Amino acid sequence: MKRTIVALMQDHPGVLHRVVSLFRRRAYNIDSLTVGTTETPGVSRMTIVVDGGDIEQVTKQLYRLIEVLKVSDVTNDPVVEREIALIKVHAPKAARAELVAMCTVFHAKTVDVGPNTMIVEVTGEPAQVDRFLDVIRPFGIKEMMRTGRISMIRGSQAHQAALEAPEDAPALALAG
Amino acid sequence: MSEERTGAQIICEALLREGVDVVFGIPGGAIMPFYHALPEYPELRHILCRHEQGAGHAAEGYARASGRAGVCVATSGPGATNLVTPIADAWMDSTPIVAITGQVSSLALGKDAFQETDITGITVPITKHNYLVNDLSDLPQVFKEAFHIATTGRPGPVLIDVTKDAQQARVVPDWDVKVNLPGYRPTYTGNRRQIREAIQLLQNAEKPLIMAGNGVIWSGGHQELRALAERTGIPVITTLHGKGVFPEDHPLSIGMPGMHGWVHVNRAIQECDVLLNVGGRFDDRVTGKTSTFAPNAQVIHIDIDPSEIGKNIKTKVPIVGDAQIVLQTMVEEMPERTAGDWLAHIRSMQEKHQPRQRYLRRPDTAALMPHDVYDGLNMALQSRGACKVVTDVGQHQMWAAQLIDWMSPRTHITSGGAGTMGFSVPAALGAAVACPNETIWVICGDGGFQMTNQELATIKQEGLHNIKVAIINNGYLGMVRQWQELFENRRYSGTPLTGPDFALLAKAYGLPGIVVETVEQVDEAIKRAWDYDDSVVIDFRVEREANVFPIVPQGQSIADMLTEAPEPVSAS
């Protein structure tokens, strides 16, 4: 089953390696992974889609990483999900009108036109991007790239993490 | 304090600020600036090991004996990769060590420079955290964080890789640094509601058990553990790494569980209705086949690492917290109760299943049995006091766990999770430095001994007089041979081992060596070694095919133990 995990982490070199290493160790295949900045400077956000079994264990192990601030499995939460795809389609003059019509239906944009090709950009839920690709595949896709999904829980609940430890955070050394 | 320092000097001063008094290491190109600075800090003792693996295990031994972080140092490339085994060992056994490695200059990073290895990349899965420092201004912050991470929460190894130019450059260090790790906030106190639920479960249990592991030792919770056991009369099991956390002569101590645990302990686990695991991680050597483990038990699991709870065994009451703090709360809130018939029942099982192994002697010889050696060692250890035992990995390790009465925390030091042969001699070196007034016994096999015995030279050079090495020499990689005997129709593939004359080898290192071949020589040899004013090696030439029993065949239920070989050699 596909699971979607949202994680916040400190924006340090190597942190992506640490996160990915955990999934690799359990031999989970990552379907998509997106990283970007957030509302808090110094905090990065990842949306990870994996095809794997015991995600709870991996989630707990993600917390063991010193730079990981917060992890949520949002698979069963009401979320807004978006993905962008750029598609370079075979588009001789004769086919262009029909292609543009299809783009209009899917709210896709034409962002580049060449002698025999067009690049179109589509943004939407991953399933919607899938459908659009099905529709334009007959035209001949020369090149395609999807960003992978980003997810955000609906409503006022916020997935945030502070960079300053609260004053009351315990700091207990070894008893020895 | 506002003077300029080189990065190397800052490292030395950072170590001193963290209370470090000794580092174990070997110099090399990329760490030379650190070694250049070292003589300026005489309060920082350096112990030159003979192999970086030895330096790493020595840091582990120091940590396990003292309860403080151990520090090892190596150069880049092969120096750093030789530390990988001890770092992995420390990771598996939650041992706080800080490994410092030199790295090639920042301009050469990633260009396959001489002796360049991506050691931070290599150690990602086996460190609690690691750092690559190429800006020397970061050094005070990094060292403060590294020691904080290594020694708090669930302890573990941290590696700091410092480029050569960062060690050489100069800066005025800013020591006014605070640990700010927003993603690292271990939970210490334990959830009150869950603690109450645990107490309720234990209170209503008819057949409760406590299983105590490594976490109790590191939290310093042995007194709280004892108080809880005595208040409730609940029998206590100690895991391999829990050995010593609960005195084994205590009426409530029942022994070790698992693959080489006693029959009555594993039976008790299979019968118990509530199992309180504190500071253990349900390793597969403890549980056997997990689906059949403790089938009637509701499990309470206290662990400071949330990712351990529910990982291997289904848990009814998870309690994330420090063992000492949680146990203290339980002692305060738990009503008194008594052991009742349950303990008597376990003791009666123990009567029925006393291990017979110590009496298995080949009919045609009067060979020295390993158990004769352990009898002698145990007697000496119990009467002398002020000692620790470091074991290696294999048959001798399990015999030590079974046949020595472990009485106090930090007296039993071994490689458990990783099972690293070659651990014992260098780890004993670290323990001997940490505890100069104690006698450190090494018990190891002839196989493991030969993996790291070059550290005898370090022991000699450093003038350490308090290490006594007992080699249980059977001329085999004994544990593998035992499996081959029991499960592979005696196909002794790759296990016969011809060693050197270990007493002569000791002599070559400038240490006395003693050979023991008969039962009568055992006690005298131990006494001579103990009283001799130098480190000593004893070569106990024991029966070659003695076995560790009981044994749970790998992957099987702990209910199915073999208590003797299918065709016992003799039982006279």
Interface residues (C-beta under 8 A of the other chain):
Chain A: M9 Q10 P13 G14 H17 R18 S21 R25 E56 Q57 K60 Q61 Y63 R64 L65 I66 E67 V68 L69 A161 A162 L163 E164 A165 A169 P170 A171 L172 A173 L174 A175 G176
Chain B: S66 G67 R68 P96 T120 G121 V124 P125 K128 H129 L132 H148 I149 T151 T152 P155 V179 N180 L181 P182 G183 Y184 R185 P186 Y188 T189 W218 S219 G220 G221 D305 P306 S307 G310 K311 D322 Q324
